[in-house]
Amino acid sequence: MKIFTAEQIRDSDQYTILHEPVSSIQLMERAAQACVDWISEHCKNHRNFAVFCGRGNNGGDGFAIAKMLYLKGFDVDVFTDPKAKFSTDANVNFKDVKEISGISIKDFKEAKLYRFDSRTVIIDALLGTGLSRKLEGELKDLIDFLNSKNNAKISVDIPSGLFADEISEDSTVFKADYTLSFQFWKKSFLHPETGKYTGKVEILNINLHEEYISETETNNFVINDKVIKNIFKPRRDFSHKGTYGKAILAGGSYGKIGAAVLSTKSALKTGAGLTFTLAPKCGYEILQTSCPEAMFLEGGTDYIDNFDVDENAVCGIGPGLGTNAQTVKSFLQFLKKYSKPLVLDADALNIISQDQKNLKLIPKKSIITPHPKEFERLFGKTGDSFERLELARKKAHELEIYIVLKDHHTQVITPEGNVFYNITGNSGLAKGGSGDILTGILTSFLAQNYSEEETAVLGVWFHGKAAEFASEKYSKESMLPTDVINEFGKVFEELNSMVVKKL
């Protein structure tokens, strides 16, 4: 799914109006109806809606929503500035609302005197994607007040006060529990500093013109089921273990063999034809007992000091590796001689970050998987996640590598500068060992002849999907990385159901 800027979204509206054709007020009604359909389904236990409407088209959406909710039998109160100069379409819907005697229209100033009972839902339709400066004055005070209420809160298209395409520093922003976004994700929904205001994002299809969407270029994308369906290759009946490649997981050191176990199990459970673990001798019994399907390659005694790997295999390096001096020396020597794409994580990245010259040793088309602190050690400090992403674009291009920048919405950055945001997963992955699992997944998929881009995109989606299934069983708090691995089979069932032709 493409991510468009606020300007591109406005252009898509205009293109739809001209080429469908449809009037702007009809398009507004369509958007409002999509919201009301969602609200009616999900707010059955609520009876009263307090709808806060601004003077622009976002307010026009709010007026239309208020009218439709009332006609469905809900109690509706509208808060606005009755003396405001509304946009043309907003004014049409404002007049419609005024003609309905059952809807009370109140001034914003009356909000503090209003009785917000537990069944009242606050709907934010104050400001849309056209916002270009921080809120101040009465609107700022109003949003601060609404944020202080414990009622369920829904934003229409975007939380008021939030910019669509950039960070909103030190701004007052409406803090929604749900954001009903029209047709597209906004970039700001996907970054930690700004996404925290959206609550759960629901993308509502309002049938904007497909021609505009398909022909308009962007380098920002959301990984959705359609993207994954085009990548995933079901396992063929007439195949053998050689069909699915050879994966080598290099990692583990004294006291950190568990990381190697997790990455090895992950590679095994994601379908690699042959899986090897290159680890120190101290982990032999543990690995052979916990992962009997994998073959053991001895790379040292208490830590790896010999990276002797099969050139015909795909190698993932880093989980539990440690930074012993001999490991560092051996690993850097290995990088100087090795030219095939690698999957690099954890201590492999920490070793590389010890000297900026080491960055040039990363083989082209490799996949690196830093979390924000590892990224900082590799490439330097940035002010926020928006700046970090732009630096990642620059470095992915310079080094000709794929960067999997781990976050709540992990980003896959390609050498061409494209960014794929992952929207699967949850905070249950915020535990040691989760990254080791991802390394195993990526190494396995790369061994199975997925391209580097396909591997990274499919891998982060798969990882997050398994975490969702695990949290359903065990909760985000109690789920373990091993629980995530145990859900891989369920993810594959879902993948296969996407691509198998139905009779």
Secondary structure, 3 states (H helix, E strand, C coil): CECCCHHHHHHHHHHHHHHCCCCHHHHHHHHHHHHHHHHHHHCCCCCEEEEEECCCHHHHHHHHHHHHHHHCCCEEEEEECCCCCCCHHHHHHHHHHHCCCCCEEEEHHHHHHCCCCCCEEEEEECCCCCCCCCCCHHHHHHHHHHHCCCCEEEEECCCCCCCCCCCCCCCCCCCCCEEEEECCCCHHHHCHHHHCCCCEEEEECCCCCHHHHHHCCCCEEEECHHHHHHHCCCCCCCCCHHHHCEEEEECCCCCCHHHHHHHHHHHHHCCCCEEEEEECHHHHHHHHHHCCCCEEEECECCCECCCCCCCCCEEEECCCCCCCHHHHHHHHHHHHHCCCCCEECHHHHHHHCCCHHHHHHCCCCCEECCCHHHHHHHHCCCCCHHHHHHHHHHHHHHHCCEEEECCCCCEEECCCCCEEEECCCCHHHCCCCHHHHHHHHHHHHHHCCCCHHHHHHHHHHHHHHHHHHHHHHHHHHHCCHHHHHCCHHHHHHHHHHHHCCCC
